[in-house]
Amino acid sequence: MAEGAVVVDEQRAGRVAEDPRVSELREAVSRLRRALAAHPAPLPDRDAAEEELAALDAMARAGGPELSRLRRSLLLVAGAVGSVSALSPSLAAVHQAVDNFAPPADDGVPPPREGE
């Protein structure tokens, strides 16, 4: 089935197709929340990270999240758990998902590759 037909079928069924960026953000936030919950070591800022992850999830569920608010939440989460290497892959996924909401650069310079 053609991609456009899927959207039309979903709209006819009363469902609106979710923005793939929103889906990716929700999935990344969910993975980080699970990884944080499973991390056994006490973290002084665990509560702050959990609150911001809940806020990120709520913004994603509401649709059309505001980039500046996403970045603020990402910064707070990174500050709270960024030093925990076991959480870094999940945190990187959230970072990438937030970056997907940024407008494309018009300066002709490609964005940095992951790990640079």
Beta strands, then each sheet from edge to edge (+ up, - down):
end
